[in-house]
Amino acid sequence: MPATAASATEAPSLTAEAAVLFAAENGQVLFEKNMQRKMYPASVTKILTGLLALERGSLPDILTASSDAVFSIRHDSSHIALDVGEEITLEQALFALAVASANDAANVIAEYIAGSQESFGRLMTARAIELGAENSNFVNAHGLPHKNHYTTAYDMALIMAEAVKNPVFLEIFSKGRYEMQPTNLQPEIRILNNSNPLLHGGHNYEGILASKKGWTQEAKHALVTAAERDGRKLIAVVLGSDSSDGAAKDTINLLDYGFNEFLQIESPLAEELAAAGSRPEIEAEDGQQTVTYLLHKKLPVQAVKRTLSFSGNPGRKVLELSLAVSEDNGLMYHRIGKYSIVLTSHVAEKKPEGTGTGSFLRFFLRFLLFLLLLVFLLLVRKYARRRLRAKKRRRHRIIYRY
């Protein structure tokens, strides 16, 4: 049965302007607060920068800092004091990006990958859209304020979910400290320390996989974090927080909620289809026979509403199963997810007889056919009777002559 008003108070109470708790494995949103609101992302932008660098670059490659990369950023922002002409590897640039949140390193990476910072911004936006992050637009690799540089909490969760699939990304974006070796223009070792409260010991949290913080006056504090416990991988995104500590506390509250208050439901596909009101003999091409999702432990499985739709062509049917709970349940985001299942070619859609618009149409067509047949038989009978009467009249005329 649905949660009561009293139990709804167990949901996280957040201070951030926007947030989302996201299950990385299946894309399910567990909890949200203004998750589609467009916000300035600040340095959490660098998650996408790092993802693109790892997808398109090679860690040993040598990157050379240009004048534009060094001097186009505000010098009161975070950087590692790169000099024009200084050479660093992509690996060093990525650690500087993640640990020190270095804006100059972000620019160097952008020019290395795309040839210019502007081209890299377009590449970022295109990659975000590929991942489903359709409400974002990026114009730079570092996240310093620009009116056309924005994202949403939901979009950042999608980007982080893709990034954490890369083990090198996890290694780099989980570092609390990094020693950057001397370069051609810097004889000293650079000691880089991470100011992220979840990585430098300010807030110890079990299971952190990767995390990136950001701050500008316009964006306020932002924090994007991935964590895993007992095989459950969650992503918490917090945007527009008044303090770094507040962003960390909101993140911990979200992660605790996801790890402690949700049960994993594994349901046979056939049972889900039956519960949705349809009983086709299903066989999925990819072998998928189980539907898996997370449900708040105070909500019974019976609270889940299921709907079915078919698409595709006769040779390739696609079944879409949508799961949701009541929008005002007070415990979790109402949309659980959509599961698209490609069916084998011999499977046809089957619906219960005697219900719905389709059944009424079939009944009407059958009734109309019956009426047409009845009219035809009556006309044939009428015509036969006329022929018979005409034949009798001719016979009488012949008899009268004789």
Steps between C-alpha positions, in 0.01 A plus 500: 500500500624857437711674760330718756580867548698414812730261317569759231720690748759223459589629155813720491464867585756689290632854508626501139291659226508190281595138555447146381573149626563270205554124468795465265424146385150554360458879493221502756442827684440425868457855628503844340475867578472732199711253305412657162572859606776654289793600722857620469717192562832663597784245515284188492525579129841333522333158533400525134841644410669202662265253334570639153874511562504131594277405207702689238852535638794292617642547850872515398438768233683830548285813520648847458346799676410782261479868584121486469477198730701677768375858478133458403397398853455724801810484713294509817354164395654158564809414292845338526695796358585348166742702285464560128688221326498271804462133413300255709353160427129446463515293818651792692246737352214274610627474857539879507145528364350264759708563812587870473203589277752680279336718238823543303536120479139481378582743218809303401293181483234676290754621244668158489171317435315744272754755376337793677302571813194599296506175301536302820191671643297387199643151538395496867142597418477238225631227731258604774208473259617153398472401866148638526604826669282714275454803729869590516726725299876529551728770361821432695692216660531647850158635600580865565180706461350558158134570426488213249678250724242311704377155598250326728539264792347219293733562206806496727385166641483357147850629422646368825333161444689468171827627645512252789498212252865590431741364764760769421241769563427341839868500591550865405177647638533328838845640585538723802864589424732485201868573445561644156855435384726777359448610143713673237422839660430409862793342689304440820243237585152647520303371800131501413239464776131442447262735681206264448363431852423139406857431385729693732359364825253772590214251466601136489249288313522131426486395138596820315596417141552849360403854588540852361413827665457842351446859604451839346312795638237455230462122537558481876618156619454186290594139572465189285584166662486131416505237774451124519396264778406133474492519123267801492653796316339839564566851377409809704497842336464819702488842330458849641599437862592786730814334636744221425408333828131527417555339161689214667229445760228500234702247300544272800128522582413403143743208488393371841141516385573301187708235674282458809139562398462315170459133420600341172207334329566226247181391330452246219410670176193280455362607839551868421318459170214316667475773764480756219191325364647319202598136463708458184737208476817705527846404394756783489772497236764605753391237750365757745246323717532702823405859583715659772434829679526670839193561716476684830464243774180660632327456164369153414547354155125533454545880498686477169286585198590335171408597144583333169548625147616335179700657218718391210400301193350150449845342480645680799263578782612718792315479828530797735416436864463814711504488880395778737360570842267776613640850443413608854641195678746720694778242502649467153487642151184368339643383166688178556606440142424370153621164380515446125504135404567386143286195437567208273332519160239230575359686798182695431315742718211339686229689680207378708183441298184700564658815638619829362449690175649224284247244623207735435627568147529127427145443629364787287669372183365150558147635555524713184615198299204299633256774395648520151474124462138505620409776253668307220301184580174695511573659163580159349177359637299793365659464159425124493134562584467753216648251256257233614193727458618610156537137392146414618352793302669384179365145551140630546519705177605192304211293637247776408607499130433133466 
